[in-house]
Amino acid sequence: MRELVVDGRVITRDGPAYVIAEIGHNHQGELEKAKALVRAARECGADAVKLQKRDNGSLYTRALYDAPYDNEHSFGATYGEHREALELSPSDWLELREFSREEGVTLFGTVFDEASADFLAELGMPAFKIASGDLANTPLLRHVAAFGRPMFVSTGGGALEDVERAVDAVLPLNEQLCVMQCTASYPCEVEELNLGVIETYRERFPDLVVGLSDHQSGIAMSLVGYMLGARVIEKHFTLNHAWKGSDHAFSLMPEGMRRLVRDLHRIPDALGDGVKRPLASEERPLEKMGKKLVAARDLPVGHVLAPGDLVAKSPADGGLPPYELESLVGRALVRALAFEQAVVADDIERAGQPVAAREA
């Protein structure tokens, strides 16, 4: 079975969750904001932080690059100016790489073109992300796969045959592949998450790690994704929902990311081993809430127990359990019982099958 090894961290199909804080361009093109986001993500317990890298001049048609871009989220008069304003410089990337290493959190990026992939490869990025928009871009998939480093491929907007085509493009060159269920809407409505695809991927690709790129605003659906088999969880991350930019509104703030990481790490312990058994922590509550059989009134020696002679009352601090009631009717008392006195096995005549005393 294949596994991914990112910066020394082993990711498997059935191991602990690997959490990626997707910064994207939430740094707004500012190195210091990028550093603050990296540090905050590390403090929240995220395993990795991920940015985006584009070579805008070669990526977009001239018509789109020069198109007017006038809206509340714009960082430039044209779409090209907007995208350039959000890019970190090569020196920024280098400094952020060193900063991330000092912080002890993995840094890598989504690449949208071959030039960006080559740049991050030269920087020694330990992994690469392919966005949903490039699911059908087999030339880029093969180009990145040739680096031999772990790849996380989002599959938003694709049908299963598109995902299979992408997998077939990557695996001959690179077996370190994670296929990530994703709905490419920002934010994603709960009704469109289609988390059941995680199980479909695990069945269709039994040797691959499966993940979830979750664009929904909360954390609960990522936990469901883990339960369905996703072992890589990616969530957008910001420090301020009010910052300029379209991704901030649905990104997790530090408190949300902290709770997500905490809860993902708790799940294996919470699942336990599947063996139903009484636990020591349950004894005191169940003694108080549980019940034992007691005399409903004073009952003399030799009395043949009839319906209504015994009743179930709390606490369960000794005596016979209520499930023994039917087996006691019609049997005689060998000792008198006072009102509300607990009934024990030695109080009943030993005729037929013996009544087992309740264990303390």
Buried (B, 14 or more C-beta within 10 A) or exposed (E): EBBBBBBEBEBBBEEBBBBBBBBBBBBBBEBEBBBEBBBBBBEBBBBBBBBBBBBBEEBBEEEBBBEEBEEEEBBBEBBBBBBBBBBBEEEBBEBBBEBBEEBEBBBBBBBBBBBBBBBBBEBEBBBBBBBBEBBBBBEBBBBBBEBEBBBBBBBBBBEEEBBBBBBEBBBEBBBBBBBBBBBBBEBBEEEEBEBEBBBBBBEBBEEBBBBBBBBBBBBEBBBBBBEBBBBBBBBBBBBEEEBEBEBBBBBBBBEBBBBBBEBBEEEEEEEEEEEEEEEEEEEEEBBEEBBBBBBBEEBEEEBEBEEEBBBBBEBBEEBBBBEBBEBBEEBEBEBBBEEEBBBBBEBBEEEEEEBEBBEE
